[in-house]
Structure formats: structure tokens, C-alpha cells
């Protein structure tokens, strides 16, 4: 029986792709700067186009660029000859992807771009090709050895995908695209959950169970029962947070003192409660709760640590499926 060489084949494919990426890394030049700057300055659409597997790569790059604030979409070069050229305007940027740069379906697209003075960025591996010569900005990706009969597009498509990621991340950096902005484009799914902040989940406004630190425990017992959060936030007459009192503390205090109703809140509360900034990632706040073995956090804005604007309970985090 013939020995199974699957693992050896896999390692060989990965090694060929690693070598391709190393070549690509060494080929990055001033043309890459020009391409990134053009993408960042574009006030219209970025259109990526290719044929076959290059079209699939174009679709992925377009999705990545859109996710970092560069509106993009992909077109199949096959469809462009049947009406889709009308999707491209003079203010757009057109990025054509082709390993050979000679694919017949690309020629009408190249001619359309040149005729209408549409900025054309070519991602191509052959310098003597039509695409390379016609491109305003030439992103040359080195010719590499393919895996699988040395003809199956593998190493070359790996390069195409990587250069697209490079463009997106570089544009993200120049645009100062923040996590907060990224979150706006990814509101759902596991990624959206990871990007949720404390402010997204906290209880705010009238939902915060404030109580004056000098109030008696009779009032505290009534309020903690009414609010159903299992805690109260104690403040002084200036509205500054001075402590936090939980139902667990109340039970422990009751065991020590039969006349707990006559005590003031400040005699029972925990002083200087832990407070987190509203823009902290909710996942990090969960880590703090786990470390401190607590179930709630006060929330503040900027450096105003003792001015509580919200309460974050562990149930809020778990309900959002953050772990």
C-alpha cells in the first residue's frame, strides 16, 4: 500500500507560500506608498476587478477595505463586458488583479479606464504585460513557484491576498481608523461582541441606584429591593461616589448587628469602589471582575473616577456573550 504523503505535501505547500511572501516583502517599494495615498484620498469608490481566482481575491480585498472605512466593491471582469463597466465612474479608483496581466477579459476594462482617465492600479507579476504597462500605479508582485503541478494558483494568490491586506492596514493607519469606528462596521457576530465597550452595556441614568452615604440602612434596604441590582452606589452631598454597598454586605452586617436599620450607609459600605472608564472593552472589564472576585463595577468618564455615570453588572456582559 502506498504511503500517505499528505502531511509532507501540506508542509511543502506552506513552505512555497512562505517563500512567496518573503519575495513579496522584499518587493515593496514607492509604488505601494502611491497606491495607499490614492486609496486614502479617494472620495468615491474603490473598485477591485479580476478574473477567476483573482476575482475571488478582489472580493476579499474589497470587503477588507470597506471594513476599515474605504468604500469598496468587486467586479468580475467577465461581467464588465456585459454592462458592469457602467458601475465605474471617473472619480473612482480601479484596482485590477492579474498574475499574467494578459487575461483577455481584462483588456476592455483597461481600455475603459484609460479612455475615461480613471486611476488604474495594477497588481500584476509580469512587467511586459498589458496591465503593467497601462497602470498608473504598478504594484509588482514577484513571480513565484506554484504548488500543485507548479501551475495551480496558490503561491501567487497568496501574494495577491497579502498585498491587499497590506493596502488595507496601511490605509487604516493613515486614516487613524479607531477600534470604535471599526466597531460601527462590525455590530454583530463574535467580532462585534469583542469590540463592545463598557458604555455599550452599562446601566445608566435613572437606572443607577444612588443613595446618600448618610442615609440609614432602612432606606438602603428598601432601595436595593426596589432596584433589583443587588447593590447601591453611595455618594456624598456633592454627588461624588464614596462607596458601594451590596446585598451580601447587608446580610453580613445583619448577622453582626440586629439593629442594622439604625446604621448609616457609610458604616456598612465598601469605600473607594473599583471604577472603570466607559471606553474600556467589556472583555477587559470581565477580566477585572474575575481577578477581583466581584460582580459589578462603577463606570466613569475620562479621568473623573469618582463621578459614576453607570454600573456594569456581570450579567450585562454574559448576556452580550462576551467571555
Number of C-alpha atoms within 10 A of each C-alpha: 3 4 5 8 8 9 9 9 13 11 11 14 16 14 14 18 22 15 14 23 22 13 16 21 15 10 14 15 11 11 15 20 15 15 21 19 15 17 25 18 11 15 13 15 20 24 23 26 27 27 22 12 14 24 21 18 23 28 20 18 26 25 17 20 22 17 19 22 17 23 18 22 19 22 23 20 26 19 12 19 15 9 9 14 16 9 11 20 16 13 15 20 24 27 24 28 27 28 24 17 24 16 15 11 16 24 17 15 23 19 12 15 22 15 9 12 13 18 19 23 26 28 27 26 24 19 15 11 16 18 28 24 14 18 21 18 21 23 24 21 25 21 17 19 18 19 20 12 7 11 11 12 15 21 25 28 21 17 26 25 17 17 22 19 17 16 20 24 17 18 24 20 12 11 14 11 14 11 12 14 13 16 19 13 13 17 14 13 9 12 11 16 20 20 22 25 21 28 21 16 20 23 19 15 10 8 12 20 22 19 23 23 24 15 15 18 21 15 15 26 17 10 18 19 12 11 13 11 17 17 26 25 25 28 22 14 9 8 14 16 24 20 24 26 23 19 17 11 15 18 12 11 17 13 11 9 12 9 12 20 15 13 16 18 29 21 14 19 21 17 14 13 19 18 22 24 21 22 16 15 20 27 19 16 22 23 12 17 16 12 9 10 9 13 16 24 23 26 27 21 17 11 9 13 19 20 19 25 19 27 29 26 23 20 12 18 22 12 9 16 13 18 12
